[in-house]
């Protein structure tokens, strides 16, 4: 059944967003805050600018630590601010 959901994720008209970022806070229960940095070109000056968004991520096992590099995926609203879920941990903090 997990294979069926993976197939529908890739073939749907508007697939769910996947982002990579760094955990900046884990003080909440089953929730972590992940900072995602995007590089965009400034429309007038053509210089690349870093834009950072903080996203609230559902962490069911409470195993994330500050500094971990993670991959997250968009999901249905889980609370007032939480709209992302943890896919996997790419690199643990030292």
N, C-alpha and C positions, 0 to 999 in steps of 0.2 A: 504494500500500500504506500510505503514511503517513496517508491519509484514512480508511482502514478502522480504524486504531488510534485515531485521534481520535474517531471515531464510537463505538467501543466504550467509550472512557473516559467519555463523557457519558451513555451509556445503561446502564452497569452498575449493579447494585443499590447498591453502596457505592463511589462514585467516589473517586479518589485525592485526598488533601488538597493544596491549593495555598496557599502562604504567601508573604508579602513581608517582607523583612528587610534588615539591613545587615551587610555583611561585616566581621567583627572580627579575623579572622586568615587569612593565606594562606601561612603558612610551610611547610605540608606539601606533598608532591608530589601534584598532581591532587586536592587536597582543600582546602576552605575552611570556615571556621566562620562561620555566619550567626546573628546575634541577631535573634529574632522577638519583638516586643512585642505583648501582648494586653492590652486593657483589660477588666477584669471587675468586677462590682459585688460588694462585700463582703457576705456573707450576713447579718451582724448589723447592721453600721453603715451599709449602703447607700451607702458612699463608693466611687467608682471607684478601683481599684488597678491599677497597671501590673505585669504579670507578664512576665518575659523568659525565653525558652528559647534555649539555644545548640544549634544543629543542625549536624551535619557534612554537608557537601554535596559531591557529586562534580563536579569541575571539570576536564573532560577536557583542555581547551586551556591550562590554567594562566593564564588571562587576567584573573582577578578580582584587584582591589586592595582594600586596607582602605578602608572608607568607601563602597564601591559599594552602591547599592540594587538588590536582585535579587528575582526571582520564582523560587521553587523548588517542586518537586513531589515527593510521596512516591513511593518506588519499592521494589523488592525490596531485601533486605539486600545491600550491596556490600562491607562489611567488618564488623568488630566493632561499630563505632559509626555507620557511614555508612548512612543509609536515605533520603537525599534526593538529588535531582539538579537541576541548574541548568536552568531553562526559558529565562529571558532576563534581560538586564541592563536595568533600568529607567532608572538614572541612574549615570553614572560619577562617581567622586570627583574633586574638583578638586585 
